[in-house]
Amino acid sequence: MKRTQFCSFINKKWRMPVLGISIFSLLLIFSLSLLHSRSSLSDSDQASIVSRRSIPTALGLPKLPRFAYLISGTRGEVPQIKRLFQAVYHPRNYYVLHIDLDASDDERLELAKFVKSTMAVRRFRNAVVVGKADLITHKGPTAITATLHAAAILLKQSGENQWDWFINLNAWDYPLINQDDLLHIFSYLPRDLNFLDHTSELGWKEHQRARPIIIDPGLYHSKKSGVFWAKEKRSLPASFKLFTGSEWVVLTKSFIDFCIWGFDNLPRTLLMYYANFLSSSEGYFHTAVCNHKNYQNTTVNHDLHFVKWDNQRQQPINLTLEHYDEMVSSGAPFAHRFSMNDPLLEKIDRVLLGRLDGRFVPGRWCIGNTVLGKDLCELFGSPDAIKPSANYKRLEKLLFNLLDPENFRSKQVGDGGPLLQGSNDDLFNVLQYVGNVARRTFYSEEWGDAM
């Protein structure tokens, strides 16, 4: 009897602890299995998330644009290209990565493997590495042919999801705002604005660029070398007016179509002319856009880059931490030029982009979690979901200045007529709504919720 009572007492004593341990174990197993299932979703599962989180288009906010990026480099620049790609990636955009023929096959293969190993790229199929690379001669016209080659790939790659602006970057460039901010601001702009620094006042470039005749051996050799100089000089052209500027451009799809397909002969004529022009990448697009009536009033005289120049050597200097405040206050979305792994890049990642080493800049399309150090962008939702940050205000301020009616008209190439879509005054007025809408959506979870 006493033994029975003792056993009963023992059972009662341990019943609650055993029950508690059992419940805790079940909860732990369930949570671990849920975490594993979230981190190992198949492409079809990811697609269903995209579908469920797709954002309606008719709920008050403008349609988001798409950008088409060319990221180019040469031998030894693969690490910089990888970092730049991660800094500007967004599933809405398209990307062509090109390292020229001077780079080794191993470098090209390394870059291709890196891109293909990215889960988001495998899902959205929006990035390619050029396999048959072009040879690019410094300051030669092969830089233009390689750019047109990449633009043609981007036109073909996009399919039905047409992009709106073409942006060329190289391994020495880096963004100063994230893609959510850039997409947000550009969603309010007319899709026919071309951003490029340009002028018809050639100055010293007339005698050092326009009149000399050069030959680029990269057009017919497979090994990189310098350009050849002819003894003769040539006069300035009479059938079109020369324009010059910087090599960085943000060009509309319509204008890129014009340069590739050439519905009149101007793009082909200029391509032949610039085949013997030193630093043709600083003049081809500028002369083409400013000499055609359909495009000469679509130009905004800014390349959207922050650059510090060594005026004596006529080349950009490497940016350092001492340039940080000036660079940020410029409002430009991109900057040039950075040394590899410079502390300034680390500060941009940390303060402006929120990027961790070796990872994408997180946007609202990233819906993963950081448990156990996981990458937030390993799991992704709708590419239409964006969340503007406070950094958009810098670009907003720059565009207010560039599109101010008086400032904008004074820098037009043509007769001052209106743009293809609306008047010049409308361009400035539409920017007045950007800040209000961004501030309204800034505190929401994403544009989908705000709408």
GIJOGI-V549466 format. One record per residue. N is the residue number from 1. D_CENTER is the distance of its C-alpha to the mean C-alpha in whole Angstrom. Layout:
BEGIN
N;D_CENTER / N;D_CENTER
END
This chain:
BEGIN
1;83 / 2;82 / 3;79 / 4;78 / 5;77 / 6;76 / 7;73 / 8;73 / 9;72 / 10;69 / 11;68 / 12;67 / 13;66 / 14;63 / 15;62 / 16;60 / 17;58 / 18;58 / 19;56 / 20;54 / 21;52 / 22;52 / 23;50 / 24;48 / 25;47 / 26;47 / 27;44 / 28;42 / 29;42 / 30;41 / 31;38 / 32;37 / 33;37 / 34;35 / 35;32 / 36;33 / 37;32 / 38;29 / 39;27 / 40;28 / 41;28 / 42;27 / 43;25 / 44;27 / 45;28 / 46;24 / 47;24 / 48;27 / 49;25 / 50;22 / 51;25 / 52;27 / 53;24 / 54;22 / 55;22 / 56;25 / 57;23 / 58;26 / 59;27 / 60;26 / 61;22 / 62;20 / 63;18 / 64;14 / 65;12 / 66;10 / 67;7 / 68;7 / 69;5 / 70;8 / 71;8 / 72;12 / 73;15 / 74;19 / 75;22 / 76;21 / 77;18 / 78;17 / 79;17 / 80;14 / 81;12 / 82;13 / 83;12 / 84;9 / 85;8 / 86;10 / 87;8 / 88;5 / 89;7 / 90;8 / 91;11 / 92;11 / 93;8 / 94;9 / 95;8 / 96;11 / 97;12 / 98;14 / 99;17 / 100;20 / 101;23 / 102;24 / 103;23 / 104;25 / 105;25 / 106;25 / 107;22 / 108;21 / 109;22 / 110;21 / 111;18 / 112;18 / 113;20 / 114;18 / 115;15 / 116;18 / 117;20 / 118;17 / 119;19 / 120;16 / 121;15 / 122;19 / 123;19 / 124;16 / 125;16 / 126;12 / 127;12 / 128;14 / 129;15 / 130;17 / 131;21 / 132;23 / 133;21 / 134;21 / 135;23 / 136;22 / 137;24 / 138;23 / 139;23 / 140;25 / 141;24 / 142;22 / 143;19 / 144;19 / 145;20 / 146;18 / 147;15 / 148;17 / 149;18 / 150;14 / 151;14 / 152;17 / 153;16 / 154;13 / 155;16 / 156;18 / 157;16 / 158;15 / 159;19 / 160;20 / 161;17 / 162;16 / 163;12 / 164;12 / 165;10 / 166;9 / 167;6 / 168;8 / 169;8 / 170;11 / 171;12 / 172;13 / 173;10 / 174;9 / 175;8 / 176;11 / 177;10 / 178;9 / 179;7 / 180;11 / 181;12 / 182;9 / 183;10 / 184;13 / 185;14 / 186;12 / 187;15 / 188;17 / 189;17 / 190;18 / 191;16 / 192;18 / 193;17 / 194;15 / 195;14 / 196;15 / 197;18 / 198;21 / 199;25 / 200;28 / 201;30 / 202;30 / 203;32 / 204;32 / 205;30 / 206;32 / 207;35 / 208;32 / 209;29 / 210;31 / 211;35 / 212;34 / 213;34 / 214;32 / 215;32 / 216;29 / 217;31 / 218;27 / 219;28 / 220;31 / 221;31 / 222;30 / 223;30 / 224;28 / 225;30 / 226;30 / 227;30 / 228;34 / 229;35 / 230;38 / 231;41 / 232;41 / 233;39 / 234;38 / 235;38 / 236;35 / 237;35 / 238;37 / 239;35 / 240;32 / 241;31 / 242;28 / 243;25 / 244;23 / 245;20 / 246;18 / 247;16 / 248;12 / 249;12 / 250;10 / 251;12 / 252;14 / 253;15 / 254;18 / 255;18 / 256;16 / 257;19 / 258;22 / 259;21 / 260;21 / 261;24 / 262;26 / 263;28 / 264;30 / 265;30 / 266;28 / 267;25 / 268;27 / 269;30 / 270;27 / 271;26 / 272;29 / 273;30 / 274;27 / 275;28 / 276;30 / 277;28 / 278;27 / 279;23 / 280;23 / 281;19 / 282;20 / 283;22 / 284;21 / 285;19 / 286;20 / 287;24 / 288;23 / 289;22 / 290;24 / 291;27 / 292;27 / 293;28 / 294;26 / 295;23 / 296;24 / 297;24 / 298;21 / 299;20 / 300;18 / 301;19 / 302;16 / 303;13 / 304;12 / 305;12 / 306;15 / 307;17 / 308;21 / 309;23 / 310;26 / 311;28 / 312;31 / 313;29 / 314;26 / 315;23 / 316;21 / 317;22 / 318;21 / 319;20 / 320;22 / 321;23 / 322;25 / 323;22 / 324;21 / 325;22 / 326;22 / 327;18 / 328;18 / 329;20 / 330;18 / 331;16 / 332;13 / 333;9 / 334;9 / 335;12 / 336;14 / 337;16 / 338;17 / 339;19 / 340;19 / 341;20 / 342;20 / 343;22 / 344;19 / 345;16 / 346;19 / 347;19 / 348;16 / 349;15 / 350;19 / 351;19 / 352;15 / 353;13 / 354;16 / 355;15 / 356;18 / 357;19 / 358;17 / 359;16 / 360;13 / 361;12 / 362;14 / 363;14 / 364;16 / 365;16 / 366;17 / 367;21 / 368;23 / 369;25 / 370;25 / 371;29 / 372;30 / 373;27 / 374;25 / 375;21 / 376;20 / 377;17 / 378;20 / 379;21 / 380;19 / 381;20 / 382;19 / 383;15 / 384;16 / 385;17 / 386;15 / 387;17 / 388;16 / 389;17 / 390;19 / 391;16 / 392;15 / 393;18 / 394;17 / 395;15 / 396;17 / 397;20 / 398;18 / 399;18 / 400;21 / 401;22 / 402;20 / 403;22 / 404;25 / 405;27 / 406;29 / 407;27 / 408;25 / 409;28 / 410;29 / 411;26 / 412;26 / 413;27 / 414;29 / 415;32 / 416;31 / 417;31 / 418;28 / 419;25 / 420;25 / 421;25 / 422;27 / 423;28 / 424;26 / 425;28 / 426;26 / 427;23 / 428;24 / 429;26 / 430;23 / 431;21 / 432;24 / 433;24 / 434;20 / 435;22 / 436;25 / 437;23 / 438;20 / 439;23 / 440;25 / 441;23 / 442;22 / 443;25 / 444;25 / 445;24 / 446;21 / 447;20 / 448;23 / 449;25 / 450;25 / 451;26
END
